[in-house]
Amino acid sequence: MAKRKIVWSNRAKIRLFAILDFYIVRNNSKTYSIKLQKLISKEVNLLLKQSDLGLKTSEDTIRGLIIENYIVYYEITDDRIIIHTIWDSRQNPDSKIIK
């Protein structure tokens, strides 16, 4: 089996940027955003070694990796781990769109 690689969907990239940008504006500093981005990258990269690390969801092929107040929803294929979105778990669950 070929080594998997992590692929971020456009939605996931946009959500991550929005989260990081929110904290830059709110805190008037990049410090927390840099720390959060490093933490998310570190945790997501763990999926390369243990892809079933996240919790199962109601959708058979989607798992959720909890990182602080966020859930990273991803799907495992033969050659990729697709990050579909990042969701702030403090939000209304009815607004959640995974794919």
Short mmCIF file of the C-alpha atoms (twelve columns), coordinates in Angstrom:
data_MODEL
# 
_entry.id   MODEL 
# 
loop_
_atom_site.group_PDB 
_atom_site.id 
_atom_site.type_symbol 
_atom_site.label_atom_id 
_atom_site.label_alt_id 
_atom_site.label_comp_id 
_atom_site.label_asym_id 
_atom_site.label_seq_id 
_atom_site.Cartn_x 
_atom_site.Cartn_y 
_atom_site.Cartn_z 
_atom_site.pdbx_PDB_model_num 
ATOM 1  C CA . MET A 1  0.000   0.000  0.000  1 
ATOM 2  C CA . ALA A 2  1.327   3.441  -0.918 1 
ATOM 3  C CA . LYS A 3  1.872   5.969  1.803  1 
ATOM 4  C CA . ARG A 4  -1.175  8.154  2.395  1 
ATOM 5  C CA . LYS A 5  -1.059  11.899 2.174  1 
ATOM 6  C CA . ILE A 6  -3.266  14.532 3.754  1 
ATOM 7  C CA . VAL A 7  -5.455  16.554 1.404  1 
ATOM 8  C CA . TRP A 8  -7.396  19.582 2.628  1 
ATOM 9  C CA . SER A 9  -10.682 20.373 0.870  1 
ATOM 10 C CA . ASN A 10 -11.402 23.965 -0.074 1 
ATOM 11 C CA . ARG A 11 -14.082 24.109 2.634  1 
ATOM 12 C CA . ALA A 12 -11.584 22.950 5.280  1 
ATOM 13 C CA . LYS A 13 -8.994  25.508 4.163  1 
ATOM 14 C CA . ILE A 14 -11.568 28.315 4.271  1 
ATOM 15 C CA . ARG A 15 -12.849 27.255 7.706  1 
ATOM 16 C CA . LEU A 16 -9.319  27.026 9.119  1 
ATOM 17 C CA . PHE A 17 -8.432  30.452 7.722  1 
ATOM 18 C CA . ALA A 18 -11.643 31.940 9.183  1 
ATOM 19 C CA . ILE A 19 -10.925 30.478 12.626 1 
ATOM 20 C CA . LEU A 20 -7.332  31.697 12.645 1 
ATOM 21 C CA . ASP A 21 -8.322  35.120 11.296 1 
ATOM 22 C CA . PHE A 22 -11.021 35.460 13.977 1 
ATOM 23 C CA . TYR A 23 -8.444  35.084 16.740 1 
ATOM 24 C CA . ILE A 24 -5.999  37.471 15.063 1 
ATOM 25 C CA . VAL A 25 -8.682  40.170 14.977 1 
ATOM 26 C CA . ARG A 26 -10.118 39.388 18.403 1 
ATOM 27 C CA . ASN A 27 -6.775  39.230 20.190 1 
ATOM 28 C CA . ASN A 28 -5.070  41.875 18.043 1 
ATOM 29 C CA . SER A 29 -2.192  39.416 17.822 1 
ATOM 30 C CA . LYS A 30 -1.123  36.408 15.749 1 
ATOM 31 C CA . THR A 31 0.254   34.516 18.756 1 
ATOM 32 C CA . TYR A 32 -2.785  32.349 19.559 1 
ATOM 33 C CA . SER A 33 -3.555  31.705 15.878 1 
ATOM 34 C CA . ILE A 34 -0.011  30.463 15.297 1 
ATOM 35 C CA . LYS A 35 -0.246  28.213 18.355 1 
ATOM 36 C CA . LEU A 36 -3.640  26.840 17.267 1 
ATOM 37 C CA . GLN A 37 -2.475  26.255 13.681 1 
ATOM 38 C CA . LYS A 38 0.577   24.333 14.908 1 
ATOM 39 C CA . LEU A 39 -1.588  22.217 17.211 1 
ATOM 40 C CA . ILE A 40 -4.074  21.400 14.432 1 
ATOM 41 C CA . SER A 41 -1.244  20.525 12.029 1 
ATOM 42 C CA . LYS A 42 0.422   18.304 14.616 1 
ATOM 43 C CA . GLU A 43 -2.798  16.434 15.427 1 
ATOM 44 C CA . VAL A 44 -3.812  16.050 11.776 1 
ATOM 45 C CA . ASN A 45 -0.354  14.696 10.916 1 
ATOM 46 C CA . LEU A 46 -0.865  11.993 13.559 1 
ATOM 47 C CA . LEU A 47 -3.542  10.611 11.231 1 
ATOM 48 C CA . LEU A 48 -0.774  9.508  8.859  1 
ATOM 49 C CA . LYS A 49 0.399   7.040  11.510 1 
ATOM 50 C CA . GLN A 50 -2.968  6.138  13.021 1 
ATOM 51 C CA . SER A 51 -5.754  7.058  10.628 1 
ATOM 52 C CA . ASP A 52 -8.564  5.705  12.795 1 
ATOM 53 C CA . LEU A 53 -7.660  8.059  15.650 1 
ATOM 54 C CA . GLY A 54 -10.843 10.101 15.245 1 
ATOM 55 C CA . LEU A 55 -14.290 9.128  16.447 1 
ATOM 56 C CA . LYS A 56 -16.805 7.474  14.140 1 
ATOM 57 C CA . THR A 57 -19.651 9.690  12.965 1 
ATOM 58 C CA . SER A 58 -23.122 8.946  11.686 1 
ATOM 59 C CA . GLU A 59 -21.662 8.882  8.170  1 
ATOM 60 C CA . ASP A 60 -19.865 5.562  7.627  1 
ATOM 61 C CA . THR A 61 -16.754 6.926  5.915  1 
ATOM 62 C CA . ILE A 62 -16.280 10.094 8.003  1 
ATOM 63 C CA . ARG A 63 -14.429 10.348 11.309 1 
ATOM 64 C CA . GLY A 64 -14.025 13.334 13.644 1 
ATOM 65 C CA . LEU A 65 -10.782 14.259 15.352 1 
ATOM 66 C CA . ILE A 66 -11.334 16.437 18.426 1 
ATOM 67 C CA . ILE A 67 -8.752  19.181 18.914 1 
ATOM 68 C CA . GLU A 68 -9.577  21.531 21.793 1 
ATOM 69 C CA . ASN A 69 -12.937 23.134 20.859 1 
ATOM 70 C CA . TYR A 70 -12.782 21.980 17.243 1 
ATOM 71 C CA . ILE A 71 -13.644 18.815 15.380 1 
ATOM 72 C CA . VAL A 72 -11.717 18.007 12.216 1 
ATOM 73 C CA . TYR A 73 -13.883 15.837 9.971  1 
ATOM 74 C CA . TYR A 74 -11.956 13.585 7.640  1 
ATOM 75 C CA . GLU A 75 -12.308 10.588 5.352  1 
ATOM 76 C CA . ILE A 76 -9.791  7.801  4.785  1 
ATOM 77 C CA . THR A 77 -9.153  6.422  1.303  1 
ATOM 78 C CA . ASP A 78 -6.472  4.045  0.053  1 
ATOM 79 C CA . ASP A 79 -3.995  6.819  -0.710 1 
ATOM 80 C CA . ARG A 80 -5.359  9.937  1.022  1 
ATOM 81 C CA . ILE A 81 -6.783  11.324 4.203  1 
ATOM 82 C CA . ILE A 82 -9.227  13.985 3.076  1 
ATOM 83 C CA . ILE A 83 -9.912  16.779 5.563  1 
ATOM 84 C CA . HIS A 84 -13.477 17.844 4.757  1 
ATOM 85 C CA . THR A 85 -14.026 20.589 7.313  1 
ATOM 86 C CA . ILE A 86 -13.225 21.972 10.733 1 
ATOM 87 C CA . TRP A 87 -16.157 22.704 12.972 1 
ATOM 88 C CA . ASP A 88 -16.220 24.746 16.182 1 
ATOM 89 C CA . SER A 89 -18.068 22.502 18.631 1 
ATOM 90 C CA . ARG A 90 -19.407 25.544 20.493 1 
ATOM 91 C CA . GLN A 91 -21.651 26.360 17.525 1 
ATOM 92 C CA . ASN A 92 -25.199 25.196 16.892 1 
ATOM 93 C CA . PRO A 93 -24.940 21.568 15.680 1 
ATOM 94 C CA . ASP A 94 -27.719 22.187 13.156 1 
ATOM 95 C CA . SER A 95 -25.362 24.488 11.217 1 
ATOM 96 C CA . LYS A 96 -22.765 21.760 10.715 1 
ATOM 97 C CA . ILE A 97 -22.003 20.756 7.122  1 
ATOM 98 C CA . ILE A 98 -19.376 18.046 6.769  1 
ATOM 99 C CA . LYS A 99 -19.113 17.364 3.040  1 
# 
